[in-house]
Amino acid sequence: MNGFVIVLAVLNIIISLGLVILVIFQEGNAKGLGAISGGADTFFGKSKGRSMDRILKKLTTLAAGLFGAFTIILYLLTGRG
């Protein structure tokens, strides 16, 4: 059981790092000062940027769900719950 908890803890750390990376890669909703000079388009172009942003949002939701589930499971398995 102790090895299983260690594996879950390592997976939880990997998922949390992936979650941070996914959030950093997402484009913000507010364009800020980039809209003034016309630089509001994404790096990928208009349609590809929207599809990439949609994929990143879905992956972020999945990673957040996994992170929450693993955290609750680890809490219960370590005897604190």
C-alpha distances in whole Angstrom, upper triangle without the diagonal:
4,5,5,6,9,10,11,12,14,15,16,19,20,21,22,25,26,27,29,30,31,33,35,36,37,41,42,44,47,49,50,53,52,54,57,58,57,54,51,51,47,47,46,49,50,48,46,44,44,42,40,39,38,36,34,34,32,30,30,29,26,24,25,23,20,20,20,18,15,16,16,13,11,14,12,9,10,12,15,16
4,5,5,6,9,10,11,13,14,15,17,19,20,21,23,24,26,27,29,30,32,33,35,36,40,41,43,46,48,49,52,51,53,56,57,56,52,50,50,46,46,46,49,49,48,45,44,44,42,39,39,38,36,34,34,32,30,29,29,26,24,25,24,20,20,20,18,15,16,16,13,11,13,13,9,9,12,14,16
4,5,5,6,9,10,11,12,14,15,17,18,20,21,23,24,26,27,29,30,32,33,35,39,40,42,45,47,48,51,50,52,55,55,54,51,49,48,44,44,43,47,47,46,43,42,42,40,37,37,37,34,32,33,31,28,28,28,25,23,24,23,20,19,20,18,15,16,17,14,12,15,15,12,12,15,17,19
4,5,5,6,9,10,11,12,14,15,16,18,20,21,22,24,26,27,28,30,32,33,37,38,40,43,45,46,49,48,50,53,53,52,49,47,46,43,42,41,45,45,44,41,40,39,37,35,35,34,31,30,30,28,25,25,25,22,20,21,20,16,16,17,15,12,14,14,11,10,13,13,9,11,14,16,17
4,5,5,6,9,10,10,12,14,15,16,18,20,21,23,24,25,27,29,30,31,35,36,38,41,43,44,47,46,48,51,52,51,47,45,45,42,41,41,44,44,43,40,39,39,37,35,34,33,31,29,29,27,25,24,24,21,19,19,19,15,14,15,14,10,11,12,9,7,10,10,7,8,11,13,14
4,5,5,6,9,10,11,12,14,15,17,18,20,21,23,24,26,27,29,31,34,35,38,40,42,43,46,45,47,50,51,50,46,44,44,40,40,40,43,44,42,40,38,38,36,34,33,33,30,28,29,28,24,24,24,22,19,20,20,16,15,17,15,12,12,14,12,9,12,14,11,10,14,16,17
4,5,5,6,9,10,11,12,14,16,17,18,20,21,22,24,26,27,29,33,34,36,39,41,42,45,44,46,49,49,48,44,43,42,38,38,37,40,41,40,37,36,36,34,31,31,31,28,26,27,25,22,22,22,19,17,18,18,14,14,16,14,11,12,15,12,10,14,15,12,13,16,18,19
4,5,5,6,9,10,10,12,14,15,16,18,20,21,22,24,26,27,30,32,34,37,38,40,43,42,44,47,47,46,43,41,40,37,36,36,39,39,38,35,34,34,32,29,29,28,26,24,24,23,20,19,19,17,14,15,15,11,10,12,11,7,9,11,9,7,11,12,10,11,15,16,16
4,5,5,6,9,10,10,12,14,15,17,19,20,21,23,25,26,30,31,33,35,37,38,41,41,43,46,46,45,42,40,39,36,36,36,39,39,38,36,34,34,32,30,29,29,26,24,24,23,20,19,20,18,15,15,15,12,10,12,12,8,8,11,10,7,10,12,11,11,14,15,16
4,5,5,6,9,10,11,12,14,16,17,18,20,21,23,25,28,30,32,35,36,38,40,39,41,44,45,44,40,39,38,34,34,34,37,38,37,34,32,33,31,28,28,28,25,23,24,23,19,19,20,18,14,16,16,13,11,14,14,10,11,14,13,11,14,16,14,14,18,19,20
4,5,5,6,8,10,10,12,14,15,16,18,20,21,23,26,28,30,33,34,36,39,38,40,43,43,42,38,36,36,32,32,31,34,35,34,31,30,30,28,25,25,25,22,20,21,19,16,16,17,14,11,13,13,10,9,12,11,8,10,13,12,11,14,16,15,15,19,20,20
4,5,5,6,9,10,10,12,14,15,16,18,20,21,25,26,28,31,33,34,37,36,38,41,42,40,37,35,35,31,31,31,34,35,34,31,29,29,28,25,24,24,22,19,19,19,16,14,15,13,10,11,11,8,6,9,9,6,7,11,10,9,12,14,14,14,17,17,18
4,5,5,6,9,10,11,13,14,15,17,19,20,24,25,28,30,32,33,35,35,37,40,40,39,36,34,34,30,30,30,33,34,33,31,29,29,28,25,24,24,22,19,20,20,16,15,17,15,11,12,14,11,9,12,13,10,10,14,14,12,14,17,16,16,20,19,20
4,5,5,6,9,10,11,12,14,16,17,19,22,24,27,29,30,32,34,33,35,38,39,37,34,32,32,28,27,27,31,32,31,28,26,27,25,22,22,22,19,17,18,18,14,14,15,14,10,12,14,11,9,13,14,11,12,16,16,14,17,20,19,19,23,22,23
4,5,5,6,9,10,10,12,14,15,17,20,22,24,27,28,30,33,32,34,37,37,36,33,31,30,26,26,26,29,30,29,26,24,24,23,20,19,19,17,14,15,14,11,10,12,10,6,8,10,7,6,10,11,9,11,14,14,14,16,19,18,19,22,22,22
4,5,5,6,9,10,11,12,14,16,19,20,23,25,27,28,31,30,32,35,36,35,31,29,29,26,26,26,29,30,29,27,24,25,24,21,19,20,18,15,15,15,12,10,12,12,8,8,11,9,6,10,12,10,10,14,15,14,16,19,19,19,22,21,21
4,5,5,6,9,10,11,13,15,18,20,23,25,26,27,29,28,31,34,34,33,30,28,28,24,24,24,27,28,28,25,23,24,23,20,19,20,18,15,16,16,13,11,14,14,10,11,14,12,10,13,15,14,14,17,18,17,19,22,22,22,25,24,25
4,5,5,6,9,10,11,13,16,18,21,24,24,26,29,27,29,33,33,31,28,26,25,22,21,22,25,26,25,22,20,21,20,16,16,17,14,11,13,13,10,9,12,11,7,10,12,11,10,13,15,14,15,18,19,18,21,23,23,24,27,26,26
4,5,5,6,9,10,11,15,16,18,21,22,24,27,26,28,31,31,30,27,25,24,21,21,22,24,25,24,22,20,20,19,16,15,15,13,10,11,11,9,6,9,9,6,7,10,10,8,11,14,13,14,17,18,18,20,22,23,23,26,25,25
4,5,5,6,9,10,13,14,18,20,21,22,25,24,26,29,29,29,25,23,23,20,20,21,24,25,25,22,20,20,20,17,15,17,15,12,12,14,12,9,12,13,10,10,13,13,11,14,17,16,16,19,21,20,21,24,25,25,28,26,27
4,5,5,6,9,12,14,17,20,20,22,24,23,25,28,28,27,23,22,21,18,18,18,21,22,22,20,17,18,18,14,14,15,14,10,12,14,11,9,13,13,11,12,15,15,14,17,19,18,19,22,23,23,24,27,28,28,31,30,30
4,5,5,6,10,12,15,18,19,21,23,22,24,27,27,26,22,20,20,16,16,17,19,20,20,17,15,15,15,11,10,12,10,7,8,10,8,6,10,11,9,10,13,14,13,16,18,18,19,22,23,23,25,27,28,28,31,30,30
4,5,5,9,10,13,15,16,18,21,20,21,25,25,24,21,19,19,16,17,17,20,20,20,18,15,15,16,13,11,12,12,8,8,11,10,7,10,12,10,10,14,15,14,16,19,19,19,22,24,24,25,27,29,29,32,30,30
4,6,8,9,13,15,15,16,19,18,20,23,23,22,19,17,17,15,15,16,19,20,20,18,15,16,17,14,12,14,14,10,11,14,13,10,14,16,14,14,18,18,17,19,22,22,22,25,26,26,27,30,31,31,34,32,32
4,7,9,13,15,15,17,19,17,19,22,22,21,17,16,15,12,12,13,15,16,17,15,12,13,13,10,9,12,11,8,10,13,11,10,14,15,14,15,18,19,18,21,23,23,24,26,28,28,29,32,33,33,36,35,35
4,6,9,12,12,15,17,16,17,21,21,19,16,14,14,11,12,13,15,15,15,13,10,11,12,9,6,9,10,7,8,11,11,9,12,15,14,14,17,19,18,20,23,23,24,26,28,28,30,32,33,34,37,35,35
4,7,9,9,11,14,12,13,17,17,16,13,10,10,8,10,12,13,13,14,13,9,10,12,10,7,10,12,9,10,14,14,13,15,18,17,18,21,22,22,23,26,27,27,29,32,32,33,36,37,37,40,38,38
4,6,7,9,12,12,12,16,17,16,14,11,12,11,13,15,16,15,16,16,12,12,15,13,10,12,14,12,11,15,16,14,16,19,19,18,21,23,22,23,26,28,27,29,32,32,33,35,37,38,40,38,37
4,6,9,13,12,12,15,17,16,14,11,12,12,15,16,16,14,16,16,13,12,15,14,11,12,15,14,12,16,17,15,17,20,20,19,22,25,24,25,28,29,29,31,33,34,34,37,39,39,41,39,38
4,6,9,10,9,12,14,14,13,10,12,13,16,18,17,16,18,19,15,14,18,17,14,16,19,17,16,19,21,19,20,24,24,22,25,28,27,28,31,32,32,33,36,37,37,39,41,42,44,41,41
4,7,6,6,9,11,10,9,6,9,10,13,15,15,14,17,17,14,14,17,17,14,17,19,18,17,21,22,20,22,25,25,25,28,30,29,30,33,34,34,36,39,39,39,42,44,44,46,44,43
4,5,6,8,10,11,10,8,12,13,16,18,18,17,20,21,17,18,21,20,17,20,23,21,20,24,25,23,25,28,27,27,30,32,31,32,35,36,35,37,40,40,40,43,45,45,47,45,44
4,5,6,7,9,9,8,12,14,16,19,19,18,22,22,19,20,23,22,20,23,25,23,23,27,28,26,28,31,31,30,33,35,34,35,38,39,38,41,43,43,44,47,48,48,50,48,48
4,5,6,6,5,5,9,10,13,16,15,15,18,19,16,17,21,20,18,21,23,21,22,25,26,25,27,30,29,29,32,34,33,35,38,39,38,41,43,43,44,47,48,48,50,48,48
4,6,5,6,5,8,11,14,16,15,14,17,19,16,17,20,20,18,21,23,22,22,26,27,26,28,31,31,30,33,35,35,36,39,40,40,42,44,45,45,48,49,50,52,50,49
4,6,7,8,12,14,17,19,18,17,21,22,19,20,24,24,22,25,27,26,26,30,31,29,31,34,34,34,37,39,38,39,42,43,43,45,48,48,48,51,53,53,55,53,52
4,6,8,11,13,15,18,16,16,20,21,19,20,24,23,22,25,27,26,27,30,31,30,32,35,35,35,38,40,39,40,43,44,44,46,49,49,49,52,54,54,56,54,54
4,6,7,11,13,15,13,13,17,18,16,17,21,20,20,22,25,24,25,28,29,28,30,33,33,33,36,38,38,39,42,43,43,45,47,48,48,51,53,53,55,53,53
4,6,8,10,12,11,12,15,16,14,15,19,18,17,20,22,21,22,25,26,25,28,30,30,31,34,35,35,36,39,40,40,42,44,45,46,48,50,50,52,51,50
4,6,9,12,10,10,13,14,11,13,16,16,14,17,20,19,19,22,23,23,25,28,28,28,31,32,32,34,36,37,37,40,42,42,43,46,47,48,50,48,48
4,7,8,6,6,10,11,8,10,13,13,12,15,18,17,18,21,22,22,24,26,27,27,30,32,32,33,36,37,37,40,41,42,43,46,47,48,50,49,48
4,5,5,7,9,9,6,9,11,10,10,13,15,14,16,18,19,19,22,24,24,25,27,29,29,31,33,34,34,37,39,39,40,43,44,45,47,46,45
4,6,8,11,9,7,11,12,11,11,15,15,15,17,20,20,20,23,24,24,26,28,29,29,32,34,34,35,38,39,39,41,43,44,45,48,46,46
4,7,8,6,5,9,10,8,10,13,13,14,16,18,18,19,22,23,23,25,28,28,29,31,33,34,35,37,39,39,41,43,44,45,48,47,46
4,6,6,6,8,10,10,12,14,15,16,18,20,21,21,24,25,26,27,30,31,31,34,35,36,37,40,41,42,43,46,47,48,50,49,48
4,6,5,7,9,10,11,13,15,16,17,19,20,21,23,25,26,27,29,31,31,33,35,36,37,39,41,42,43,45,46,48,50,49,48
4,5,5,6,9,10,11,13,14,16,17,19,20,22,23,24,26,28,29,30,32,34,35,36,38,39,41,42,44,45,47,49,48,47
4,5,5,6,8,10,11,12,14,15,16,18,20,21,22,24,26,27,28,30,32,33,34,36,37,38,40,42,43,44,47,46,45
4,5,5,6,8,10,10,12,14,15,16,18,20,21,22,24,25,26,28,30,31,32,34,36,37,38,40,41,42,45,44,43
4,5,5,6,9,10,11,12,14,15,17,19,20,21,23,24,25,27,29,30,31,33,35,36,37,39,40,42,44,43,42
4,5,5,6,9,10,11,12,14,15,17,18,20,21,23,24,26,27,29,30,32,33,34,36,38,39,40,43,42,41
4,5,5,6,9,10,11,12,14,15,16,18,20,21,22,24,26,27,28,30,31,32,34,36,37,38,41,40,39
4,5,5,6,9,10,10,12,14,15,16,18,20,21,22,24,25,26,29,30,31,33,35,36,37,39,38,37
4,5,5,6,9,10,11,13,14,15,17,19,20,21,23,24,26,27,29,30,32,33,35,36,39,37,36
4,5,5,6,9,10,11,12,14,15,17,18,20,21,22,24,26,27,28,30,32,33,34,37,36,35
4,5,5,6,9,10,10,12,14,15,16,18,20,21,22,24,25,26,28,30,31,32,35,34,33
4,5,5,6,9,10,10,12,14,15,16,18,20,21,23,24,25,27,29,30,31,34,32,31
4,5,5,6,9,10,11,12,14,15,17,18,20,21,23,24,26,27,28,30,33,32,30
4,5,5,6,8,10,10,12,14,15,16,18,20,21,22,24,26,26,28,31,30,29
4,5,5,6,9,10,10,12,14,15,16,18,20,21,22,24,25,27,29,28,27
4,6,5,6,9,10,11,12,14,15,17,18,20,21,23,24,26,28,27,25
4,5,5,6,9,10,11,12,14,16,16,18,20,21,22,24,27,26,24
4,5,5,6,9,10,10,12,14,15,16,18,20,21,22,25,24,23
4,5,5,6,9,10,10,12,14,15,16,18,20,21,23,22,21
4,5,5,6,9,10,11,12,14,15,17,18,20,22,21,20
4,5,5,6,8,10,10,12,14,15,16,18,20,20,19
4,6,5,6,9,10,10,12,14,15,16,19,18,17
4,6,5,6,9,10,11,12,14,16,17,16,15
4,5,5,6,9,10,11,12,14,16,16,14
4,5,5,6,8,10,10,12,15,14,14
4,5,5,6,9,10,11,13,12,12
4,5,5,6,9,10,11,10,9
4,5,5,6,9,10,11,9
4,5,5,6,9,9,9
4,6,6,7,6,6
4,6,6,6,5
4,5,8,8
4,6,8
4,6
4
